[in-house]
């Protein structure tokens, strides 16, 4: 019996502070109307002084473990997708192992910007299938508010902070649930369309996010459309087989573009961008957790996830629940 990874839990951790578009407009030359119509964003959660990438990741991990109904001691792998670690090292993942009191197993971070969760999911799935892990936490945790140029209205209004997590468990039983396939892509030639002009550990230059919004938009719609077709056709599945699309939450217009390409009505698309804005690697697990907990995603459903981010990096994953 082939070994596969089954998603058995999910969790969320959002900073308490909610900032509406109207509140942003008191500090930045923008308006609620501009932000809503261009992006679908109404508000975002922003980290407080005491929130860290590790604290949000740990909160999401605890929430996912509770949801899965398993103790932290079952976990032997943690992968954290993040572009905003608190330190160059130790990795956020190893800090979370420490916070959870896990003294065996291993962990590391993955840097693939907004595609980070798909990358991390793919790596965890590979390690589980290969027999290198039995039970993994895959976390997206981001504090983009600390890498934004708050003078740049073209980017400052788009992002939020938060963390989401899933628990994957190895299964060798009969059954069709679990991660069916993941596909990853990157194109280094488009690296200057969306980047941070510094890094953790660079003295005096931690860096802020820079973006050519229109170019990123254009690439996102085209690359995501071909990516979702690629994963479906690799499993001999059709658009009509998809129960739910759980996309990276960057912009409602990009999400609608991919849904249209799939002939999927928006009622079958999980949308959180209105309340969370773009939380980068955290956005897919946050949306997935919401739709699992409110009962939209049910056993047997086929869930398609997709993301594109700085790099450019992009990819998709197909999961049967
Ligand atoms: N409030 C008000 N006006 C704003 C603004 C803001 N927050 N940001 C930009 N503008 C203005 C610009 O200055 C420009 O004004 P001008 O015509 O007088 O020069 C005008 O709005 C149009 O700017 P433009 O950047 O061309 O807007 P757009 O229609 O392309 O929308 C984005 C901008 C960022 C919403 C859009 O390009 C986008 O969603 N791109 C994808 C971004 C993304 O998702 N990135 C993350 C991927 S993981």
Boltz pocket constraint, residues with backbone or C-beta under 6 A from the ligand:
constraints:
  - pocket:
      binder: B
      contacts: [[A, 29], [A, 30], [A, 31], [A, 34], [A, 35], [A, 38], [A, 39], [A, 114], [A, 153], [A, 154], [A, 155], [A, 157], [A, 211], [A, 212], [A, 213], [A, 214], [A, 215], [A, 216], [A, 217], [A, 250], [A, 251], [A, 278], [A, 308], [A, 309], [A, 310]]
      max_distance: 6.0
